[in-house]
Amino acid sequence: MQLDTRFRRLGDLAAGTLVIYRDKTPSASSFSYQISAPPPEWLSRNERQAIVEFAERSKHLSTERQMELALLLSHMIDEQSELDPVQTLKSWAQWILRGQTDAQSTSV
């Protein structure tokens, strides 16, 4: 391993194998929001994943940037919603991650 730039053992060199490094397994979501609301049923799996990723990253974003990103998804949000777009997306993410029983349930 000391002689090879890719840290392969002698057996790896003889067999022609590679050393592969994997990233750590992602930890459980640390996102938590006080309101949980069901997202529209017609959302695709990718759209639900994007909403969860937005919510998880929101703590690193300014309020203005959160609103800017949430407005890109405003076509999905009911105009009659009592919550602003950022709150709506976060409440949907809470529902997706933990379900309605872990947080106060509201209608969106």
N, CA, C and O atoms as a printed pandas DataFrame, in Angstrom:
     atom_number atom_name residue_name chain_id  residue_number  x_coord  y_coord  z_coord
0              1         N          MET        A               1    0.826   -1.193    0.000
1              2        CA          MET        A               1    0.000    0.000    0.000
2              3         C          MET        A               1    0.869    1.255    0.000
3              4         O          MET        A               1    0.442    2.297   -0.497
4              5         N          GLN        A               2    2.060    1.171    0.540
5              6        CA          GLN        A               2    2.924    2.339    0.613
6              7         C          GLN        A               2    3.532    2.683   -0.743
7              8         O          GLN        A               2    3.911    3.830   -0.978
8              9         N          LEU        A               3    3.628    1.706   -1.632
9             10        CA          LEU        A               3    4.271    1.928   -2.921
10            11         C          LEU        A               3    3.310    2.327   -4.032
11            12         O          LEU        A               3    3.738    2.851   -5.060
12            13         N          ASP        A               4    2.048    2.092   -3.844
13            14        CA          ASP        A               4    1.052    2.371   -4.869
14            15         C          ASP        A               4    0.348    3.695   -4.566
15            16         O          ASP        A               4   -0.052    3.934   -3.427
16            17         N          THR        A               5    0.196    4.551   -5.568
17            18        CA          THR        A               5   -0.441    5.863   -5.360
18            19         C          THR        A               5   -1.933    5.744   -5.065
19            20         O          THR        A               5   -2.537    6.689   -4.556
20            21         N          ARG        A               6   -2.535    4.597   -5.377
21            22        CA          ARG        A               6   -3.961    4.389   -5.109
22            23         C          ARG        A               6   -4.186    3.500   -3.883
23            24         O          ARG        A               6   -5.298    3.023   -3.658
24            25         N          PHE        A               7   -3.131    3.276   -3.089
25            26        CA          PHE        A               7   -3.198    2.550   -1.817
26            27         C          PHE        A               7   -3.731    1.123   -1.951
27            28         O          PHE        A               7   -4.450    0.634   -1.079
28            29         N          ARG        A               8   -3.371    0.464   -3.050
29            30        CA          ARG        A               8   -3.785   -0.920   -3.226
30            31         C          ARG        A               8   -2.757   -1.847   -2.570
31            32         O          ARG        A               8   -1.562   -1.553   -2.554
32            33         N          ARG        A               9   -3.240   -2.962   -2.036
33            34        CA          ARG        A               9   -2.361   -3.981   -1.463
34            35         C          ARG        A               9   -1.757   -4.812   -2.597
35            36         O          ARG        A               9   -2.166   -4.705   -3.754
36            37         N          LEU        A              10   -0.793   -5.626   -2.244
37            38        CA          LEU        A              10   -0.158   -6.490   -3.239
38            39         C          LEU        A              10   -1.192   -7.409   -3.893
39            40         O          LEU        A              10   -1.152   -7.630   -5.103
40            41         N          GLY        A              11   -2.107   -7.938   -3.100
41            42        CA          GLY        A              11   -3.169   -8.799   -3.634
42            43         C          GLY        A              11   -4.089   -8.029   -4.578
43            44         O          GLY        A              11   -4.557   -8.585   -5.571
44            45         N          ASP        A              12   -4.355   -6.748   -4.278
45            46        CA          ASP        A              12   -5.176   -5.919   -5.158
46            47         C          ASP        A              12   -4.469   -5.686   -6.488
47            48         O          ASP        A              12   -5.091   -5.715   -7.550
48            49         N          LEU        A              13   -3.157   -5.456   -6.415
49            50        CA          LEU        A              13   -2.392   -5.256   -7.649
50            51         C          LEU        A              13   -2.421   -6.514   -8.510
51            52         O          LEU        A              13   -2.599   -6.432   -9.725
52            53         N          ALA        A              14   -2.248   -7.673   -7.887
53            54        CA          ALA        A              14   -2.232   -8.935   -8.628
54            55         C          ALA        A              14   -3.604   -9.227   -9.236
55            56         O          ALA        A              14   -3.700   -9.729  -10.356
56            57         N          ALA        A              15   -4.657   -8.912   -8.495
57            58        CA          ALA        A              15   -6.005   -9.206   -8.981
58            59         C          ALA        A              15   -6.564   -8.093   -9.865
59            60         O          ALA        A              15   -7.578   -8.288  -10.534
60            61         N          GLY        A              16   -5.916   -6.932   -9.874
61            62        CA          GLY        A              16   -6.392   -5.817  -10.688
62            63         C          GLY        A              16   -7.623   -5.133  -10.102
63            64         O          GLY        A              16   -8.424   -4.552  -10.834
64            65         N          THR        A              17   -7.771   -5.204   -8.781
65            66        CA          THR        A              17   -8.932   -4.582   -8.146
66            67         C          THR        A              17   -8.669   -3.112   -7.835
67            68         O          THR        A              17   -7.541   -2.629   -7.923
68            69         N          LEU        A              18   -9.732   -2.424   -7.474
69            70        CA          LEU        A              18   -9.638   -1.008   -7.131
70            71         C          LEU        A              18  -10.023   -0.791   -5.683
71            72         O          LEU        A              18  -10.817   -1.546   -5.122
72            73         N          VAL        A              19   -9.459    0.241   -5.081
73            74        CA          VAL        A              19   -9.874    0.662   -3.757
74            75         C          VAL        A              19  -10.942    1.726   -3.954
75            76         O          VAL        A              19  -10.720    2.719   -4.647
76            77         N          ILE        A              20  -12.099    1.515   -3.342
77            78        CA          ILE        A              20  -13.207    2.446   -3.497
78            79         C          ILE        A              20  -13.538    3.046   -2.146
79            80         O          ILE        A              20  -13.706    2.330   -1.159
80            81         N          TYR        A              21  -13.629    4.355   -2.109
81            82        CA          TYR        A              21  -14.005    5.054   -0.888
82            83         C          TYR        A              21  -15.451    5.495   -1.009
83            84         O          TYR        A              21  -15.853    6.063   -2.025
84            85         N          ARG        A              22  -16.229    5.233    0.029
85            86        CA          ARG        A              22  -17.623    5.661    0.045
86            87         C          ARG        A              22  -17.776    6.781    1.057
87            88         O          ARG        A              22  -17.105    6.816    2.089
88            89         N          ASP        A              23  -18.686    7.702    0.729
89            90        CA          ASP        A              23  -19.033    8.736    1.688
90            91         C          ASP        A              23  -19.783    8.094    2.831
91            92         O          ASP        A              23  -20.370    7.022    2.685
92            93         N          LYS        A              24  -19.759    8.758    3.965
93            94        CA          LYS        A              24  -20.517    8.255    5.101
94            95         C          LYS        A              24  -21.997    8.213    4.748
95            96         O          LYS        A              24  -22.483    8.995    3.931
96            97         N          THR        A              25  -22.687    7.299    5.371
97            98        CA          THR        A              25  -24.128    7.200    5.178
98            99         C          THR        A              25  -24.776    8.473    5.688
99           100         O          THR        A              25  -24.479    8.910    6.800
100          101         N          PRO        A              26  -25.654    9.078    4.901
101          102        CA          PRO        A              26  -26.280   10.309    5.371
102          103         C          PRO        A              26  -27.035   10.072    6.673
103          104         O          PRO        A              26  -27.721    9.065    6.847
104          105         N          SER        A              27  -26.886   11.028    7.575
105          106        CA          SER        A              27  -27.564   10.897    8.858
106          107         C          SER        A              27  -29.052   11.202    8.693
107          108         O          SER        A              27  -29.489   11.762    7.687
108          109         N          ALA        A              28  -29.789   10.826    9.686
109          110        CA          ALA        A              28  -31.228   11.099    9.669
110          111         C          ALA        A              28  -31.448   12.615    9.606
111          112         O          ALA        A              28  -30.617   13.398   10.067
112          113         N          SER        A              29  -32.551   12.995    9.042
113          114        CA          SER        A              29  -32.859   14.408    8.884
114          115         C          SER        A              29  -32.945   15.116   10.233
115          116         O          SER        A              29  -33.562   14.619   11.176
116          117         N          SER        A              30  -32.318   16.277   10.303
117          118        CA          SER        A              30  -32.397   17.071   11.524
118          119         C          SER        A              30  -33.477   18.148   11.398
119          120         O          SER        A              30  -33.663   18.964   12.301
120          121         N          PHE        A              31  -34.178   18.138   10.273
121          122        CA          PHE        A              31  -35.215   19.133   10.049
122          123         C          PHE        A              31  -36.416   18.832   10.932
123          124         O          PHE        A              31  -36.851   17.686   11.054
124          125         N          SER        A              32  -36.933   19.872   11.535
125          126        CA          SER        A              32  -38.143   19.758   12.332
126          127         C          SER        A              32  -38.915   21.056   12.202
127          128         O          SER        A              32  -38.332   22.139   12.230
128          129         N          TYR        A              33  -40.213   20.948   12.062
129          130        CA          TYR        A              33  -41.057   22.126   11.905
130          131         C          TYR        A              33  -42.303   21.929   12.742
131          132         O          TYR        A              33  -42.791   20.806   12.870
132          133         N          GLN        A              34  -42.819   22.990   13.307
133          134        CA          GLN        A              34  -43.940   22.892   14.237
134          135         C          GLN        A              34  -45.270   22.571   13.571
135          136         O          GLN        A              34  -46.198   22.119   14.242
136          137         N          ILE        A              35  -45.382   22.792   12.279
137          138        CA          ILE        A              35  -46.633   22.539   11.567
138          139         C          ILE        A              35  -46.418   21.398   10.585
139          140         O          ILE        A              35  -45.402   21.345    9.892
140          141         N          SER        A              36  -47.372   20.496   10.531
141          142        CA          SER        A              36  -47.322   19.391    9.584
142          143         C          SER        A              36  -48.607   19.428    8.775
143          144         O          SER        A              36  -49.704   19.469    9.333
144          145         N          ALA        A              37  -48.464   19.413    7.460
145          146        CA          ALA        A              37  -49.635   19.451    6.585
146          147         C          ALA        A              37  -49.398   18.523    5.400
147          148         O          ALA        A              37  -48.287   18.462    4.874
148          149         N          PRO        A              38  -50.419   17.811    4.983
149          150        CA          PRO        A              38  -50.233   16.886    3.859
150          151         C          PRO        A              38  -50.020   17.638    2.549
151          152         O          PRO        A              38  -50.743   18.587    2.246
152          153         N          PRO        A              39  -49.028   17.212    1.778
153          154        CA          PRO        A              39  -48.829   17.818    0.459
154          155         C          PRO        A              39  -49.880   17.290   -0.507
155          156         O          PRO        A              39  -50.554   16.304   -0.210
156          157         N          PRO        A              40  -50.025   17.930   -1.654
157          158        CA          PRO        A              40  -50.967   17.409   -2.653
158          159         C          PRO        A              40  -50.600   15.972   -3.029
159          160         O          PRO        A              40  -49.423   15.635   -3.157
160          161         N          GLU        A              41  -51.596   15.153   -3.200
161          162        CA          GLU        A              41  -51.369   13.738   -3.507
162          163         C          GLU        A              41  -50.709   13.526   -4.859
163          164         O          GLU        A              41  -50.054   12.507   -5.077
164          165         N          TRP        A              42  -50.875   14.479   -5.770
165          166        CA          TRP        A              42  -50.362   14.300   -7.123
166          167         C          TRP        A              42  -48.870   14.605   -7.243
167          168         O          TRP        A              42  -48.305   14.447   -8.325
168          169         N          LEU        A              43  -48.219   15.035   -6.166
169          170        CA          LEU        A              43  -46.782   15.313   -6.244
170          171         C          LEU        A              43  -46.011   14.029   -6.537
171          172         O          LEU        A              43  -46.297   12.977   -5.966
172          173         N          SER        A              44  -45.046   14.127   -7.421
173          174        CA          SER        A              44  -44.213   12.964   -7.735
174          175         C          SER        A              44  -43.207   12.726   -6.611
175          176         O          SER        A              44  -43.019   13.571   -5.736
176          177         N          ARG        A              45  -42.584   11.593   -6.653
177          178        CA          ARG        A              45  -41.559   11.265   -5.652
178          179         C          ARG        A              45  -40.416   12.278   -5.723
179          180         O          ARG        A              45  -39.909   12.706   -4.686
180          181         N          ASN        A              46  -40.008   12.666   -6.929
181          182        CA          ASN        A              46  -38.928   13.640   -7.092
182          183         C          ASN        A              46  -39.320   15.004   -6.532
183          184         O          ASN        A              46  -38.495   15.686   -5.924
184          185         N          GLU        A              47  -40.563   15.399   -6.734
185          186        CA          GLU        A              47  -41.028   16.682   -6.198
186          187         C          GLU        A              47  -41.050   16.652   -4.670
187          188         O          GLU        A              47  -40.669   17.626   -4.021
188          189         N          ARG        A              48  -41.494   15.542   -4.102
189          190        CA          ARG        A              48  -41.483   15.407   -2.640
190          191         C          ARG        A              48  -40.054   15.450   -2.108
191          192         O          ARG        A              48  -39.790   16.073   -1.080
192          193         N          GLN        A              49  -39.139   14.794   -2.802
193          194        CA          GLN        A              49  -37.736   14.803   -2.389
194          195         C          GLN        A              49  -37.165   16.216   -2.463
195          196         O          GLN        A              49  -36.418   16.627   -1.575
196          197         N          ALA        A              50  -37.504   16.956   -3.503
197          198        CA          ALA        A              50  -37.023   18.338   -3.637
198          199         C          ALA        A              50  -37.547   19.214   -2.495
199          200         O          ALA        A              50  -36.825   20.072   -1.988
200          201         N          ILE        A              51  -38.785   19.001   -2.096
201          202        CA          ILE        A              51  -39.372   19.763   -0.988
202          203         C          ILE        A              51  -38.635   19.450    0.313
203          204         O          ILE        A              51  -38.327   20.359    1.084
204          205         N          VAL        A              52  -38.351   18.183    0.559
205          206        CA          VAL        A              52  -37.617   17.797    1.762
206          207         C          VAL        A              52  -36.207   18.386    1.742
207          208         O          VAL        A              52  -35.734   18.896    2.758
208          209         N          GLU        A              53  -35.541   18.320    0.605
209          210        CA          GLU        A              53  -34.188   18.878    0.502
210          211         C          GLU        A              53  -34.202   20.387    0.723
211          212         O          GLU        A              53  -33.309   20.927    1.376
212          213         N          PHE        A              54  -35.202   21.063    0.186
213          214        CA          PHE        A              54  -35.337   22.505    0.426
214          215         C          PHE        A              54  -35.458   22.781    1.922
215          216         O          PHE        A              54  -34.772   23.651    2.459
216          217         N          ALA        A              55  -36.330   22.039    2.585
217          218        CA          ALA        A              55  -36.560   22.255    4.016
218          219         C          ALA        A              55  -35.297   21.978    4.831
219          220         O          ALA        A              55  -34.966   22.734    5.745
220          221         N          GLU        A              56  -34.599   20.903    4.501
221          222        CA          GLU        A              56  -33.385   20.555    5.240
222          223         C          GLU        A              56  -32.289   21.601    5.046
223          224         O          GLU        A              56  -31.512   21.859    5.965
224          225         N          ARG        A              57  -32.221   22.194    3.881
225          226        CA          ARG        A              57  -31.181   23.197    3.595
226          227         C          ARG        A              57  -31.589   24.610    3.996
227          228         O          ARG        A              57  -30.764   25.524    3.986
228          229         N          SER        A              58  -32.846   24.788    4.344
229          230        CA          SER        A              58  -33.350   26.143    4.607
230          231         C          SER        A              58  -32.646   26.835    5.762
231          232         O          SER        A              58  -32.552   28.062    5.776
232          233         N          LYS        A              59  -32.148   26.071    6.735
233          234        CA          LYS        A              59  -31.468   26.711    7.861
234          235         C          LYS        A              59  -30.164   27.392    7.435
235          236         O          LYS        A              59  -29.633   28.232    8.161
236          237         N          HIS        A              60  -29.657   27.031    6.266
237          238        CA          HIS        A              60  -28.429   27.640    5.754
238          239         C          HIS        A              60  -28.704   28.752    4.746
239          240         O          HIS        A              60  -27.772   29.341    4.199
240          241         N          LEU        A              61  -29.972   29.037    4.502
241          242        CA          LEU        A              61  -30.360   30.034    3.509
242          243         C          LEU        A              61  -30.951   31.254    4.187
243          244         O          LEU        A              61  -31.581   31.151    5.240
244          245         N          SER        A              62  -30.745   32.406    3.578
245          246        CA          SER        A              62  -31.360   33.629    4.097
246          247         C          SER        A              62  -32.869   33.557    3.873
247          248         O          SER        A              62  -33.351   32.784    3.045
248          249         N          THR        A              63  -33.593   34.362    4.611
249          250        CA          THR        A              63  -35.045   34.407    4.472
250          251         C          THR        A              63  -35.432   34.780    3.045
251          252         O          THR        A              63  -36.377   34.224    2.486
252          253         N          GLU        A              64  -34.698   35.724    2.460
253          254        CA          GLU        A              64  -34.996   36.159    1.097
254          255         C          GLU        A              64  -34.772   35.028    0.092
255          256         O          GLU        A              64  -35.563   34.855   -0.836
256          257         N          ARG        A              65  -33.695   34.260    0.276
257          258        CA          ARG        A              65  -33.407   33.158   -0.644
258          259         C          ARG        A              65  -34.444   32.040   -0.488
259          260         O          ARG        A              65  -34.852   31.430   -1.476
260          261         N          GLN        A              66  -34.866   31.775    0.747
261          262        CA          GLN        A              66  -35.906   30.776    0.957
262          263         C          GLN        A              66  -37.181   31.165    0.214
263          264         O          GLN        A              66  -37.804   30.330   -0.442
264          265         N          MET        A              67  -37.561   32.431    0.319
265          266        CA          MET        A              67  -38.775   32.902   -0.354
266          267         C          MET        A              67  -38.615   32.812   -1.868
267          268         O          MET        A              67  -39.542   32.414   -2.573
268          269         N          GLU        A              68  -37.448   33.179   -2.359
269          270        CA          GLU        A              68  -37.192   33.112   -3.801
270          271         C          GLU        A              68  -37.347   31.685   -4.321
271          272         O          GLU        A              68  -37.972   31.465   -5.358
272          273         N          LEU        A              69  -36.784   30.728   -3.610
273          274        CA          LEU        A              69  -36.891   29.331   -4.030
274          275         C          LEU        A              69  -38.315   28.808   -3.888
275          276         O          LEU        A              69  -38.794   28.067   -4.746
276          277         N          ALA        A              70  -38.991   29.188   -2.813
277          278        CA          ALA        A              70  -40.368   28.737   -2.596
278          279         C          ALA        A              70  -41.296   29.283   -3.674
279          280         O          ALA        A              70  -42.232   28.600   -4.090
280          281         N          LEU        A              71  -41.049   30.490   -4.121
281          282        CA          LEU        A              71  -41.901   31.080   -5.159
282          283         C          LEU        A              71  -41.780   30.344   -6.490
283          284         O          LEU        A              71  -42.692   30.395   -7.316
284          285         N          LEU        A              72  -40.651   29.659   -6.699
285          286        CA          LEU        A              72  -40.504   28.850   -7.911
286          287         C          LEU        A              72  -41.509   27.694   -7.923
287          288         O          LEU        A              72  -41.868   27.176   -8.980
288          289         N          LEU        A              73  -41.948   27.308   -6.739
289          290        CA          LEU        A              73  -42.910   26.204   -6.620
290          291         C          LEU        A              73  -44.312   26.695   -6.308
291          292         O          LEU        A              73  -45.177   25.912   -5.917
292          293         N          SER        A              74  -44.537   27.986   -6.480
293          294        CA          SER        A              74  -45.835   28.557   -6.119
294          295         C          SER        A              74  -46.991   27.975   -6.930
295          296         O          SER        A              74  -48.139   28.025   -6.488
296          297         N          HIS        A              75  -46.702   27.423   -8.112
297          298        CA          HIS        A              75  -47.761   26.809   -8.913
298          299         C          HIS        A              75  -48.350   25.570   -8.229
299          300         O          HIS        A              75  -49.447   25.137   -8.581
300          301         N          MET        A              76  -47.637   24.998   -7.260
301          302        CA          MET        A              76  -48.117   23.821   -6.539
302          303         C          MET        A              76  -48.938   24.187   -5.305
303          304         O          MET        A              76  -49.668   23.358   -4.762
304          305         N          ILE        A              77  -48.810   25.431   -4.876
305          306        CA          ILE        A              77  -49.397   25.843   -3.601
306          307         C          ILE        A              77  -50.750   26.494   -3.835
307          308         O          ILE        A              77  -50.892   27.361   -4.698
308          309         N          ASP        A              78  -51.730   26.076   -3.071
309          310        CA          ASP        A              78  -53.076   26.630   -3.139
310          311         C          ASP        A              78  -53.037   28.101   -2.743
311          312         O          ASP        A              78  -52.467   28.451   -1.710
312          313         N          GLU        A              79  -53.634   28.955   -3.550
313          314        CA          GLU        A              79  -53.639   30.390   -3.266
314          315         C          GLU        A              79  -54.419   30.727   -2.003
315          316         O          GLU        A              79  -54.224   31.799   -1.430
316          317         N          GLN        A              80  -55.284   29.848   -1.566
317          318        CA          GLN        A              80  -56.093   30.083   -0.372
318          319         C          GLN        A              80  -55.352   29.702    0.918
319          320         O          GLN        A              80  -55.904   29.833    2.010
320          321         N          SER        A              81  -54.119   29.238    0.796
321          322        CA          SER        A              81  -53.361   28.796    1.960
322          323         C          SER        A              81  -53.148   29.937    2.943
323          324         O          SER        A              81  -52.879   31.072    2.549
324          325         N          GLU        A              82  -53.271   29.621    4.223
325          326        CA          GLU        A              82  -53.040   30.608    5.275
326          327         C          GLU        A              82  -51.552   30.842    5.497
327          328         O          GLU        A              82  -51.165   31.849    6.091
328          329         N          LEU        A              83  -50.723   29.930    5.030
329          330        CA          LEU        A              83  -49.278   30.012    5.223
330          331         C          LEU        A              83  -48.613   30.626    4.006
331          332         O          LEU        A              83  -49.128   30.528    2.892
332          333         N          ASP        A              84  -47.456   31.265    4.223
333          334        CA          ASP        A              84  -46.700   31.759    3.074
334          335         C          ASP        A              84  -46.032   30.557    2.395
335          336         O          ASP        A              84  -46.007   29.469    2.970
336          337         N          PRO        A              85  -45.491   30.735    1.182
337          338        CA          PRO        A              85  -44.944   29.589    0.439
338          339         C          PRO        A              85  -43.846   28.839    1.195
339          340         O          PRO        A              85  -43.783   27.612    1.124
340          341         N          VAL        A              86  -42.989   29.549    1.911
341          342        CA          VAL        A              86  -41.916   28.883    2.653
342          343         C          VAL        A              86  -42.506   28.022    3.764
343          344         O          VAL        A              86  -42.105   26.870    3.935
344          345         N          GLN        A              87  -43.446   28.567    4.512
345          346        CA          GLN        A              87  -44.085   27.805    5.587
346          347         C          GLN        A              87  -44.842   26.604    5.033
347          348         O          GLN        A              87  -44.837   25.530    5.634
348          349         N          THR        A              88  -45.483   26.785    3.905
349          350        CA          THR        A              88  -46.222   25.686    3.288
350          351         C          THR        A              88  -45.282   24.543    2.929
351          352         O          THR        A              88  -45.562   23.386    3.241
352          353         N          LEU        A              89  -44.166   24.864    2.273
353          354        CA          LEU        A              89  -43.221   23.823    1.877
354          355         C          LEU        A              89  -42.622   23.128    3.093
355          356         O          LEU        A              89  -42.444   21.910    3.088
356          357         N          LYS        A              90  -42.312   23.894    4.130
357          358        CA          LYS        A              90  -41.750   23.289    5.340
358          359         C          LYS        A              90  -42.769   22.391    6.034
359          360         O          LYS        A              90  -42.414   21.336    6.559
360          361         N          SER        A              91  -44.032   22.805    6.037
361          362        CA          SER        A              91  -45.057   21.959    6.664
362          363         C          SER        A              91  -45.255   20.673    5.861
363          364         O          SER        A              91  -45.493   19.610    6.436
364          365         N          TRP        A              92  -45.156   20.769    4.533
365          366        CA          TRP        A              92  -45.236   19.564    3.704
366          367         C          TRP        A              92  -44.049   18.646    3.986
367          368         O          TRP        A              92  -44.208   17.431    4.096
368          369         N          ALA        A              93  -42.857   19.236    4.102
369          370        CA          ALA        A              93  -41.659   18.436    4.380
370          371         C          ALA        A              93  -41.797   17.723    5.722
371          372         O          ALA        A              93  -41.419   16.558    5.848
372          373         N          GLN        A              94  -42.333   18.411    6.717
373          374        CA          GLN        A              94  -42.548   17.795    8.026
374          375         C          GLN        A              94  -43.473   16.584    7.880
375          376         O          GLN        A              94  -43.216   15.530    8.460
376          377         N          TRP        A              95  -44.529   16.735    7.119
377          378        CA          TRP        A              95  -45.478   15.640    6.893
378          379         C          TRP        A              95  -44.782   14.471    6.187
379          380         O          TRP        A              95  -44.945   13.317    6.582
380          381         N          ILE        A              96  -44.013   14.774    5.149
381          382        CA          ILE        A              96  -43.344   13.737    4.368
382          383         C          ILE        A              96  -42.342   12.978    5.246
383          384         O          ILE        A              96  -42.258   11.752    5.174
384          385         N          LEU        A              97  -41.591   13.702    6.067
385          386        CA          LEU        A              97  -40.560   13.075    6.885
386          387         C          LEU        A              97  -41.109   12.320    8.089
387          388         O          LEU        A              97  -40.602   11.256    8.445
388          389         N          ARG        A              98  -42.140   12.869    8.712
389          390        CA          ARG        A              98  -42.566   12.301    9.985
390          391         C          ARG        A              98  -44.033   11.945   10.065
391          392         O          ARG        A              98  -44.462   11.301   11.022
392          393         N          GLY        A              99  -44.801   12.346    9.093
393          394        CA          GLY        A              99  -46.222   12.040    9.130
394          395         C          GLY        A              99  -46.999   12.968   10.029
395          396         O          GLY        A              99  -46.423   13.749   10.787
396          397         N          GLN        A             100  -48.281   12.881    9.943
397          398        CA          GLN        A             100  -49.147   13.836   10.647
398          399         C          GLN        A             100  -49.155   13.664   12.149
399          400         O          GLN        A             100  -49.525   14.599   12.859
400          401         N          THR        A             101  -48.768   12.528   12.659
401          402        CA          THR        A             101  -48.893   12.304   14.101
402          403         C          THR        A             101  -47.798   12.973   14.914
403          404         O          THR        A             101  -47.966   13.165   16.118
404          405         N          ASP        A             102  -46.667   13.338   14.287
405          406        CA          ASP        A             102  -45.554   13.906   15.044
406          407         C          ASP        A             102  -45.640   15.421   15.204
407          408         O          ASP        A             102  -44.856   15.993   15.961
408          409         N          ALA        A             103  -46.538   16.068   14.536
409          410        CA          ALA        A             103  -46.628   17.520   14.620
410          411         C          ALA        A             103  -48.083   17.942   14.539
411          412         O          ALA        A             103  -48.960   17.159   14.173
412          413         N          GLN        A             104  -48.312   19.171   14.882
413          414        CA          GLN        A             104  -49.672   19.722   14.791
414          415         C          GLN        A             104  -50.122   19.668   13.339
415          416         O          GLN        A             104  -49.387   20.107   12.454
416          417         N          SER        A             105  -51.285   19.151   13.078
417          418        CA          SER        A             105  -51.787   19.012   11.717
418          419         C          SER        A             105  -52.659   20.199   11.359
419          420         O          SER        A             105  -53.528   20.604   12.131
420          421         N          THR        A             106  -52.416   20.755   10.169
421          422        CA          THR        A             106  -53.245   21.838    9.648
422          423         C          THR        A             106  -53.580   21.532    8.213
423          424         O          THR        A             106  -52.926   20.700    7.584
424          425         N          SER        A             107  -54.569   22.177    7.694
425          426        CA          SER        A             107  -54.934   22.001    6.287
426          427         C          SER        A             107  -54.198   23.012    5.448
427          428         O          SER        A             107  -54.048   24.172    5.831
428          429         N          VAL        A             108  -53.737   22.557    4.292
429          430        CA          VAL        A             108  -53.066   23.452    3.341
430          431         C          VAL        A             108  -53.918   23.536    2.110
431          432         O          VAL        A             108  -53.562   24.233    1.159
